[in-house]
Amino acid sequence: MKKFLNISLLSLVAISALTLGSCKNEVDEIFDDDAVARLEKAQKDYYEILTDKGGKWQMEYYANADEPGYIYLMTFNKNGSVTISGENQWIGLIQGKNYGSIGYGSETSLWDVITDNGPVLSFNSFNKYFHLFADPEDIPSTDTEADDETGYGHEGDYEFDLMKYSGDTLYVTGKKYGIEMIMTRVDAGIDDEVYMNEVVAMADSFFNAKIPQVYINLPNGVRYIVKNGASSILRVFREGADEITTAETYNVIITHDGLSFMNPVTLDGYTIKNFIRQADGSLLCRDDNETTMTADPLSSILSNTRLTWRVDLNNIGGVFAGYLPQIAEELTTYNKSKLSYAELTYEQATTSFTFTFYVKRGASTVKPKYYISMEPQGDEQIKLNVAAEGDAAGNLYAEKVPSMRAFVDALNASFNLSANSLLAPVNMKTVRSDNAADYLIWNIQ
C-alpha cells in the first residue's frame, strides 16, 4: 500500500496545477468522510429503509444449496423488534406435526443493523421459527447415525450483509455461508397468515407428486423435462436425453407470485431464474418473457394409464346428477346396498380403462366395472367410448340397477376439459360438448 501511495504522489507532482484543481473537488466528494462515518451513514440508511412504509418485507430464504427456499415475512419496528412469520414443514415439525406436514408460525424477536466490514442485518435474539435453520442441532427428520447433523444442522444464516437496495428490493448475502438472497417490500397491511397460506396454495398449483412431470419450454422449441417438482428440488433433463446420465438437480423457492431458482440456470444457451404465474396457471420466465413452464395437455393427463381419477359425487350436474337418486333407490331395492364412490382407472389385465362403481353392502364391497376407451381430440377435449359389455359384476348390476348402466352410457360422448391448475391439474372438470349442463368433477387419487 505504501508503494502504491508513493507512486501516486509522484504522479500528482507531475500533473499540472490546472488538472490538479479540476480533480480536487471530485476527490473531496468521495473522501470527505472517513470510512467510519460512511459506514455509520450506511447503517442508518439501511435502518431507515427497513422500517420505512410500515417495515414489512418478504425474504426469499435459502438455508443451503441442497434444500428448497422458504418464504418469510418480516415486519421491522423502530423499537428494535421484528415479527417473523413463516409456513413450512420445519415449522410444522417443531410444532409437533408429522414430518412433511406444513405448519404456520409467527414470533416477535429482536433485530438490528450492525457494522462489520459493511452494514449487517442481524436477527440478534432467538426466533424459533427463523433461527431453526441456524440451530446446530441434529435435524429431527433424519434419524440414522449417518445422517447426524449435530454441530451444524441446516447450516443456515441469521445475519446478512446488506449489499444493495434498489426499487424496494434489498440484496443480501448470508454472512457465514455466503448465499445470496433477496428481500422485497410488501404492503404493511397484509395479514401474515393469509399471505403465507397463499404461498402454500401457489406451490400446490405448480407441482403435485401425482402429476408425473412438467416441462420447461425454451424459445428455440427445445423442451426440458422437470420431475420431482413437489419437493422444490427439480430434476431437469433435456427431452429425449437419458435421464440417468444427464439430469441435473436445482433447488427453487415458491413465492407469492411465482417461482425462482436459487441460482441462474442455463439450458441450451438460455439463462433462466425467475418465473411468474400466468392467468392460465402456467409459468412465464420474466428474464426473457419467452420461456414457459407447462404440463402435458389435459386430455393426455386424463388418459394417463398411471393415474386413477375419482368422481366427486357431490359435484356433478345435469343427467349425471339426475341418475344418482335413481341408483340409490335401485340399490336399496336390489340388495340394500349403497353407492360409495366411482373411479376411472386403467386395468393392465384387459389393457382398457374401467369405470368402476364401489358399492357397499354390509362389510363387503362389490365393484361393477364398465370398459371405456379414450380418444384425445385436442389439448382440452376428449372422446369417451363405452363398451357394450362390462365385467360379470357390471353386467349383473346393469340388469338389477339399470340407472347405473344409464349413468355409464351417458359417458359415451365428447367432453371439454378444464382444471384447477394447468401445471398440477389434480382436479379436472369434464363437460359434455353437446350439453354444458352435463358435467363431472374428477380428482386424482
Buried (B, 14 or more C-beta within 10 A) or exposed (E): EEEEEEEEEEEEEEEEEEEEEEEEEEEEEEEEEEEEEBBBEBBEBBBEBBBEEBBBBBBBBBBBEEBBBBBBBBBBBEEEEBBBBBBBBBBBBBEEEEEEEBBBBBBEBBBBBEEEEBBBBBBBBBBBBBBBBBBEEBBEEEEEEEEEBEEBBBBBBBBBBBBEBEEEEBBBBBBEBEBBBBBBBBEEEBEBBEBBBBBBEBBBBBBBEBBBBBBBBBBEEBBBBBBBBBBBBBBBBBEEEEEEEEBEEBBBBBBBBBBBBBEEBEBEEBEBBBBBBBEEBBBBBBBEEEBBBBBBBBBEBBBBEEBBBBBBBEBBBBBBBBBBEBBBEBBEEBBEBEBEBBBBBBBEEEEBBBBBBBBBEEEEEBBBBBBBEBEBBEEBBBBBEBBEEBBEBBBBBBEBBBBBBBBBBBBEBBBBBBBBBBBBBBBBBBBBBEEEEBBBBBBBE
